[in-house]
Amino acid sequence: MILETKRLILRDWDENDIDDLVEGLNNIEVSKWLAYVPHPFTKEDAERWIRYCMHLTEKGMDRTAFEFAIELKSENKVIGGISLSNINKLHGTAGGGIWINAGYHGQGYGTEAFGKRIEFAFDVLKLRRLENGFFPGNEASFRMQEKFGYKIEGLGRKKFVCLADGQIKDECITGLLKEEWIRRVLSGDYNEDIQHGGSMSIDVLYKEFSGLETPR
Ligand SMILES: CC(C)(COP(=O)(O)OP(=O)(O)OC[C@H]1O[C@@H](n2cnc3c(N)ncnc32)[C@H](O)[C@@H]1OP(=O)(O)O)[C@@H](O)C(=O)NCCC(=O)NCCS
């Protein structure tokens, strides 16, 4: 499976990606925001992950998860990973996640990949609702999701033991409906938000749901 954007190729993982995968995920500043990535992240961890992804690939389109390597065209390098997981065709829903190598943050690659993943979910797989989330304090993830119309729907209290740092973390649960995405993308709002950023305050929303100040 291959998806393409202006600067990126989203494609299946293979054995040649092991070094880029370790480079990207063996960084606590990335993995502390992810639930299932241990730290340090070793070559063996990467091999195991890629074996799992190749197994998924064998199932073709009829699978419950897609795991894409994010390849930067200009460098022929994998700079991140993005997924669509827990696909439920009956209910038309899926979850997923994303990470970008810290050396490539802040250049719009996350937004570019995330937008393509949403398009794939709604346009190709014909899903109608996507669920995501982020750990409180993850401003970049929240901003990226907000651009596409994701809304905070609740708080999963003490939901994960983050493998990277062993901390028990809350999760701000977010969701996007197809009609919201269509409204956002097909209207000028989307472009305006891409340029100027969103407007909601993550700290205020977290406090509203949890009664707590955002952990720093
Ligand atoms: C979240 C992540 C994928 C975003 O990727 P990215 O390529 O850096 O994101 P973009 O460059 O597309 O920027 C997305 C938005 O977040 C904003 N942003 C980026 N870093 C930020 C920060 N530290 N604080 C506040 N906003 C930030 C950007 O300014 C941009 O918004 P804007 O266009 O309104 O200015 C990346 O930061 C990452 O991999 N983080 C670690 C893993 C992670 O958090 N994954 C998601 C788990 S839910």
The ligand as an SDF file (V2000), in Angstrom:
LIG
                    3D

 48 50  0  0  0  0  0  0  0  0999 V2000
    3.1650   15.2230   17.1080 C   0  0  0  0  0  0  0  0  0  0  0  0
    4.1680   15.1750   15.9530 C   0  0  0  0  0  0  0  0  0  0  0  0
    3.8940   13.9290   15.1280 C   0  0  0  0  0  0  0  0  0  0  0  0
    3.9540   16.4260   15.0900 C   0  0  0  0  0  0  0  0  0  0  0  0
    4.8210   16.3270   13.9650 O   0  0  0  0  0  0  0  0  0  0  0  0
    5.5150   17.6120   13.3180 P   0  0  0  0  0  0  0  0  0  0  0  0
    5.9510   17.2600   11.9560 O   0  0  0  0  0  0  0  0  0  0  0  0
    6.5270   18.1470   14.2540 O   0  0  0  0  0  0  0  0  0  0  0  0
    4.2530   18.5900   13.2710 O   0  0  0  0  0  0  0  0  0  0  0  0
    3.9840   19.8320   12.3220 P   0  0  0  0  0  0  0  0  0  0  0  0
    5.2810   20.4710   11.9260 O   0  0  0  0  0  0  0  0  0  0  0  0
    3.0620   19.3880   11.2490 O   0  0  0  0  0  0  0  0  0  0  0  0
    3.2570   20.8120   13.3370 O   0  0  0  0  0  0  0  0  0  0  0  0
    2.0000   20.5490   13.8610 C   0  0  0  0  0  0  0  0  0  0  0  0
    1.5340   21.7320   14.6930 C   0  0  0  0  0  0  0  0  0  0  0  0
    2.0380   21.6060   16.0110 O   0  0  0  0  0  0  0  0  0  0  0  0
    2.7080   22.8000   16.3700 C   0  0  0  0  0  0  0  0  0  0  0  0
    3.7870   22.4380   17.2510 N   0  0  0  0  0  0  0  0  0  0  0  0
    4.8520   21.6930   16.9400 C   0  0  0  0  0  0  0  0  0  0  0  0
    5.6110   21.5280   18.0440 N   0  0  0  0  0  0  0  0  0  0  0  0
    5.0010   22.2120   19.0320 C   0  0  0  0  0  0  0  0  0  0  0  0
    5.2830   22.4200   20.4000 C   0  0  0  0  0  0  0  0  0  0  0  0
    6.3480   21.8570   20.9760 N   0  0  0  0  0  0  0  0  0  0  0  0
    4.4300   23.1740   21.1260 N   0  0  0  0  0  0  0  0  0  0  0  0
    3.3410   23.7190   20.5500 C   0  0  0  0  0  0  0  0  0  0  0  0
    2.9920   23.5250   19.2520 N   0  0  0  0  0  0  0  0  0  0  0  0
    3.8350   22.7880   18.5240 C   0  0  0  0  0  0  0  0  0  0  0  0
    3.1850   23.3710   15.0800 C   0  0  0  0  0  0  0  0  0  0  0  0
    3.4760   24.7440   15.2300 O   0  0  0  0  0  0  0  0  0  0  0  0
    2.0400   23.0850   14.1730 C   0  0  0  0  0  0  0  0  0  0  0  0
    0.9930   23.9970   14.3730 O   0  0  0  0  0  0  0  0  0  0  0  0
    0.8710   25.3360   13.5230 P   0  0  0  0  0  0  0  0  0  0  0  0
    0.9510   24.9360   12.0780 O   0  0  0  0  0  0  0  0  0  0  0  0
   -0.4520   25.8480   13.9400 O   0  0  0  0  0  0  0  0  0  0  0  0
    1.9980   26.2180   13.9060 O   0  0  0  0  0  0  0  0  0  0  0  0
    5.6330   15.2080   16.4580 C   0  0  0  0  0  0  0  0  0  0  0  0
    5.7970   16.3230   17.2850 O   0  0  0  0  0  0  0  0  0  0  0  0
    6.0390   13.9550   17.2120 C   0  0  0  0  0  0  0  0  0  0  0  0
    6.4340   12.9710   16.6150 O   0  0  0  0  0  0  0  0  0  0  0  0
    5.9780   13.9980   18.5480 N   0  0  0  0  0  0  0  0  0  0  0  0
    6.3980   12.8660   19.3760 C   0  0  0  0  0  0  0  0  0  0  0  0
    5.4720   11.6690   19.2320 C   0  0  0  0  0  0  0  0  0  0  0  0
    4.0390   12.0890   19.3950 C   0  0  0  0  0  0  0  0  0  0  0  0
    3.7200   12.9640   20.1850 O   0  0  0  0  0  0  0  0  0  0  0  0
    3.1410   11.4410   18.6340 N   0  0  0  0  0  0  0  0  0  0  0  0
    1.7330   11.6850   18.7400 C   0  0  0  0  0  0  0  0  0  0  0  0
    1.2130   10.9530   19.8950 C   0  0  0  0  0  0  0  0  0  0  0  0
   -0.4870   11.3400   20.1630 S   0  0  0  0  0  0  0  0  0  0  0  0
  1  2  1  0
  2  3  1  0
  2  4  1  0
  2 36  1  0
  4  5  1  0
  5  6  1  0
  6  7  2  0
  6  8  1  0
  6  9  1  0
  9 10  1  0
 10 11  2  0
 10 12  1  0
 10 13  1  0
 13 14  1  0
 14 15  1  0
 15 16  1  0
 15 30  1  0
 16 17  1  0
 17 18  1  0
 17 28  1  0
 18 19  1  0
 18 27  1  0
 19 20  2  0
 20 21  1  0
 21 22  1  0
 21 27  2  0
 22 23  1  0
 22 24  2  0
 24 25  1  0
 25 26  2  0
 26 27  1  0
 28 29  1  0
 28 30  1  0
 30 31  1  0
 31 32  1  0
 32 33  2  0
 32 34  1  0
 32 35  1  0
 36 37  1  0
 36 38  1  0
 38 39  2  0
 38 40  1  0
 40 41  1  0
 41 42  1  0
 42 43  1  0
 43 44  2  0
 43 45  1  0
 45 46  1  0
 46 47  1  0
 47 48  1  0
M  END
$$$$
